[in-house]
Amino acid sequence: MVEWCAVVYDKPGSDRSQFRPEHLANIPKLVQQGKLVCAGAIYNEPTTPGGDRTFAGSHLQIVADTKEEALEVIHGDVFAKEGIWDLSNIILYQFGCAVREPKK
């Protein structure tokens, strides 16, 4: 198995709020299956000091034998199916993790 580092940007103007509960609900299943070891939102810089963050997209650490299998994980997400993620600009690289601290 190979670990893959993925960055998937949201399409400009998309609103993930409607699909976010379903997106979050499916993450534990992927972790339990051993397909996902880390995931989270990435944010745009606030436009003003102390301003609200807006979603830029998502980061995923996927475990899969092939790039195609890693892409299946991405394409299976509700954000992909509902057109939130910009699937034409996925950044996906094999990743060799040197250290991983548990979330505090």
C-alpha positions as CSV (number, residue, x, y, z in Angstrom):
1,M,0.0,0.0,0.0
2,V,1.1,3.6,-0.8
3,E,0.1,6.7,1.0
4,W,-1.1,9.6,-1.2
5,C,-1.3,13.3,-0.4
6,A,-4.2,14.9,-2.1
7,V,-5.3,18.5,-2.3
8,V,-8.7,19.1,-3.9
9,Y,-9.8,22.7,-4.3
10,D,-13.5,23.8,-4.1
11,K,-14.9,25.3,-7.3
12,P,-15.1,29.1,-7.1
13,G,-18.4,30.1,-5.7
14,S,-19.4,26.7,-4.5
15,D,-21.2,26.3,-1.1
16,R,-20.2,23.1,0.7
17,S,-22.5,23.7,3.7
18,Q,-25.5,21.7,2.4
19,F,-23.3,18.6,1.9
20,R,-20.9,19.0,4.8
21,P,-22.8,16.8,7.2
22,E,-22.8,13.9,4.8
23,H,-19.1,14.5,3.9
24,L,-18.1,14.4,7.6
25,A,-20.3,11.3,8.3
26,N,-18.5,9.3,5.7
27,I,-15.0,10.0,7.0
28,P,-15.0,7.5,9.9
29,K,-15.9,4.6,7.5
30,L,-12.9,5.4,5.3
31,V,-10.6,5.6,8.4
32,Q,-12.0,2.2,9.7
33,Q,-11.4,0.7,6.2
34,G,-7.8,1.9,6.3
35,K,-8.3,4.1,3.2
36,L,-7.9,7.5,5.0
37,V,-5.3,8.4,7.6
38,C,-5.7,12.2,7.7
39,A,-8.1,14.7,6.3
40,G,-9.3,18.2,6.8
41,A,-10.3,21.5,5.3
42,I,-7.9,24.0,3.8
43,Y,-8.7,27.7,4.0
44,N,-8.2,30.9,2.1
45,E,-6.4,33.7,3.9
46,P,-8.9,36.0,5.6
47,T,-9.4,39.2,3.6
48,T,-9.1,41.3,6.7
49,P,-7.1,40.9,9.9
50,G,-9.1,38.6,12.2
51,G,-11.6,38.1,9.4
52,D,-13.5,34.8,8.8
53,R,-11.8,32.0,7.0
54,T,-13.5,30.6,3.9
55,F,-13.0,27.1,2.6
56,A,-10.4,26.7,-0.2
57,G,-10.9,22.9,-0.5
58,S,-9.7,19.8,1.3
59,H,-6.5,17.8,2.1
60,L,-6.6,14.0,2.3
61,Q,-4.0,11.4,3.1
62,I,-5.3,8.3,1.3
63,V,-3.9,4.8,1.5
64,A,-4.2,2.9,-1.8
65,D,-2.2,0.6,-4.0
66,T,-2.6,2.8,-7.1
67,K,-3.2,6.3,-8.1
68,E,-6.5,5.2,-9.6
69,E,-7.7,3.7,-6.3
70,A,-6.8,7.0,-4.5
71,L,-8.8,8.9,-7.1
72,E,-11.8,6.5,-6.5
73,V,-11.8,7.7,-2.8
74,I,-11.9,11.3,-3.9
75,H,-14.5,10.7,-6.6
76,G,-16.7,8.7,-4.1
77,D,-17.1,11.7,-1.8
78,V,-20.3,13.7,-1.8
79,F,-18.3,16.9,-2.5
80,A,-17.1,15.3,-5.8
81,K,-20.5,14.0,-6.7
82,E,-22.3,17.3,-6.0
83,G,-19.8,19.5,-7.9
84,I,-18.2,21.2,-4.9
85,W,-14.7,20.0,-5.6
86,D,-12.8,21.0,-8.7
87,L,-12.0,17.5,-10.0
88,S,-10.1,18.9,-13.0
89,N,-7.4,20.3,-10.7
90,I,-6.7,17.5,-8.2
91,I,-3.2,17.6,-6.8
92,L,-2.2,14.0,-5.9
93,Y,1.3,12.7,-5.0
94,Q,2.7,9.6,-3.4
95,F,3.7,10.5,0.1
96,G,6.4,9.1,2.4
97,C,5.4,10.1,5.9
98,A,8.4,10.7,8.2
99,V,6.5,11.6,11.3
100,R,2.8,12.0,12.3
101,E,1.8,13.4,15.6
102,P,-1.7,12.7,17.0
103,K,-4.1,15.6,17.0
104,K,-4.2,17.3,20.4
